[in-house]
Amino acid sequence: MKLITVLTPDFFFPDERGTLTQIARGGYSQINAIYTKKGAVRGNRHYHRTTKEAFYIIRGSVRVTVWRDGETESAVFGDGDYFRIDEYTAHTFEYLADTYLVVLYTVPVEKEDGTKDIVSDGPEKGVNQ
């Protein structure tokens, strides 16, 4: 079973000015931009019940480890990589370089009632993001 889905941007246009990459034109309702320093860890083996997350690495490098149904998968992503993690897939990100990335959520993590769709699955229970 493939736990991390590699995605392709919807549109890529390079010219003498630089590049334009369209990573989504629909289907997402929350978007976060994140900067993380080399050596930091985020995620702490948490998962979401109702949202899929798509990640686009602008610059940097990150090792992503995921767990679901007794399976583990790990991959390293860098500049321009784009991938998705589905619901009920626990994940941890280890940053191998200073990294800028964009995260797109199919459903907002913060619910209207003030709760969050973040469930800790690891030894750092209660430590999220």
C-alpha positions in Angstrom: 0.0 0.0 0.0 1.3 3.4 -0.9 0.8 5.8 2.1 2.2 8.9 0.5 0.8 10.0 -2.9 3.1 12.0 -5.1 1.2 14.7 -6.9 1.8 16.9 -10.0 1.1 20.6 -10.0 -1.9 21.6 -12.2 0.1 24.0 -14.2 3.8 25.0 -14.6 4.9 28.0 -16.7 8.6 29.1 -16.9 9.8 32.1 -18.7 12.7 34.6 -18.5 11.1 36.2 -15.4 11.0 33.0 -13.4 8.3 30.4 -12.9 4.6 30.1 -12.0 3.4 26.9 -10.4 -0.3 26.3 -9.9 -0.6 23.8 -7.1 -4.4 23.9 -6.8 -7.4 25.5 -8.4 -10.0 23.9 -6.2 -10.7 21.3 -3.6 -9.0 22.9 -0.6 -10.4 25.0 2.1 -7.4 25.9 4.3 -3.9 26.8 3.2 -0.9 27.3 5.5 2.6 28.6 4.6 5.2 27.1 6.9 8.9 27.9 7.5 10.8 25.4 9.6 14.5 25.4 10.6 16.9 22.6 9.9 16.9 19.9 12.6 13.3 20.6 13.8 10.5 18.0 13.9 6.8 18.7 13.2 3.8 16.5 13.3 4.9 14.2 16.1 3.1 11.3 14.7 -0.4 12.9 14.5 -3.2 12.3 12.1 -6.5 13.8 10.9 -9.9 12.1 10.8 -11.6 14.3 8.2 -8.9 16.0 6.1 -6.4 15.2 3.5 -3.2 17.3 3.4 -1.2 18.2 0.3 2.3 19.6 0.7 4.3 21.6 -1.8 7.9 22.2 -0.9 9.0 25.6 -2.1 12.6 25.3 -0.9 14.3 22.9 1.5 14.3 19.3 2.4 12.2 17.1 4.7 12.0 13.4 5.6 8.4 12.4 5.9 7.5 9.2 7.8 3.9 7.9 7.9 2.1 5.1 9.6 -1.2 3.4 8.9 -2.7 -0.1 9.5 0.7 -1.5 10.7 2.6 -0.2 7.7 5.3 2.5 7.7 6.6 4.5 4.8 9.4 7.1 4.7 10.5 9.5 1.9 12.7 12.5 1.5 11.2 15.5 -0.4 12.8 18.7 -1.7 12.4 21.8 -3.9 9.3 21.5 -6.1 8.1 18.2 -4.7 4.3 17.9 -4.1 2.6 15.1 -2.2 -0.5 14.1 -0.3 -1.2 12.4 3.0 -4.7 11.0 3.5 -7.0 10.8 6.5 -6.0 8.4 9.3 -2.4 8.4 8.2 -0.1 9.4 11.1 2.8 11.5 10.1 6.0 13.2 11.3 8.3 15.6 9.4 12.0 15.8 10.1 13.6 18.9 8.5 16.9 18.2 6.8 17.4 21.9 5.8 15.7 25.2 6.5 12.4 24.6 4.6 9.6 26.7 3.2 6.4 24.8 2.3 2.7 25.2 1.6 0.1 22.9 3.1 -3.4 22.6 1.6 -6.2 21.0 3.6 -9.4 19.6 2.1 -11.3 20.4 5.3 -10.1 23.0 7.9 -8.3 21.5 10.9 -9.8 24.1 13.2 -13.6 23.3 13.6 -16.3 25.9 14.1 -16.9 24.5 17.7 -13.3 25.3 18.6 -12.0 21.7 18.5 -9.3 20.6 16.1 -9.1 17.5 13.8 -5.6 16.6 15.2 -5.2 13.2 16.9 -1.9 12.3 18.5 -0.8 8.7 17.7 2.8 8.7 19.1 4.9 8.8 22.2 4.5 12.6 22.3 0.7 12.4 22.9 -0.8 15.8 23.2 2.1 17.5 21.3 0.9 18.5 17.8 2.3 20.5 14.9 
